[in-house]
Amino acid sequence: MISFEPTDEQKMLIQTARAFAEEHLRRVARESDETGQVPEDVIARGWSLGLLPSNIPEAYGGFGEPSALTMALALEELGWGDLTLALYLMAPTAVAMPLLLYGTEAQKKDFLPRFCGESFVKAAAALLEPAFRFNPFQLATTAHREGEDYVLQGTKIAVPFGPEAELLLVYADEGGTTQAFLVERGAPGLVVRERDRYAGIQALPTYEVELAGCRVPACHKVGGEVGIDMARLLERSRVALAAMAVGLARGAFEYARDYAKQRVQFGEPIAHRQAIAFMIAEMAIDIDAARLMVWEAAWKLDRGEDAARESYLAKLFADDMALRVADGAVQTLGGHGYIRDHPVEMWLRNARGLPILEGLVMV
């Protein structure tokens, strides 16, 4: 029997993440969107919650065990606070989790403690490429062995932190399979281009990165000769992003619902109008459906089961749902929804970017 009641530990985590999201992420979200900058004190406070170290065993500097479901619960709250800032704060998971799951013992002992300190670590994944019909199992970026090194050749896009990244996890094709390589800042042949400019998620600094014969030690191939299971990592990324999408949608729904109750037209709240009431009800239904899909996929991951179908469907539905709900929130506010005095237009722009963020975070 599946229980839908969070454990006491999970309830505490949800409350903590929700309080942080409300007091800090919501407070600076609009300013960060306008300026494209993230306040360092907010990230430092978010890092102090210990969400990532709580998924890393004590042997590697952390204080817990990995749980996809518990992480998904926290990510929903952060997505509710602000998707962009949540992506910034949780970007290091896309490096730490593959290391924890597939890294050699030496790699775990060398790199994982870096994610368990007091300071935020600017580490990120470099997966996406500038290609039509991008396929993570058929990458244009290549890796080939030359003596004691691997040489990486190719171009990546939407790479968080760019020139400030301390550590990148670069995915590349090696002999027909996708593998991951740890690239530290300053590696020869690592070239960072200009910062991306998007309609949404504007406070997340992402860049195009060129790997022009970038050389990394052979010991930086994650998993050594065995390598990684790319399919499983995609499942974890899709669950994480779907959870954030649920959080964004929940925020838009709550704002539209409250506005509809307070906005009076023709002598009564607009929430009494059937068209508005039905639209808000459909938002609530879709959000609950997406959340349950996320939970199921995360639950299967925690049980070590194949979650390919569940994670893919959760991500596909949540992406579409978040955009639909955010658009519905804009419609509920009418003309007010399109001005920056209200956050719904920002949430709509952010929701539009969800489908292109694969690989940026993981549970």
Buried (B, 14 or more C-beta within 10 A) or exposed (E): EEEEEBEEEBEEBBEBBBEBBEEBBBBBBBEBBEEEEBBEEBBEBBBEBBBBBBBBBEEBBBEBEBBBBBBBBBBBBBBBBBBBBBBBBBBBBBBBBBBBBBBBEEBBEBBBBBBBEEEBBBBBBBBBBEEEEBEBEEBBBBBEEEEEBBBBBBBBBBBBBBBEBBBBBBBBBBEEEBBBBBBBBEBEBBEBBEEBEBEBBBBBBBBBBBBEEBBBEBBBBBBBEEBBBBBBBBBBBBBBBBBBBBBBBBBBBBBBBEBBEEBEEEEEBBBBBEEBBEBBEBBBEBBEBBBEBBBBBBBBBBEEEEBBEBBBBBBBBBBBBBBBBBBBBBBBBEEBBBEEEBBBBBBBBBBBBBBBBBBBBBB
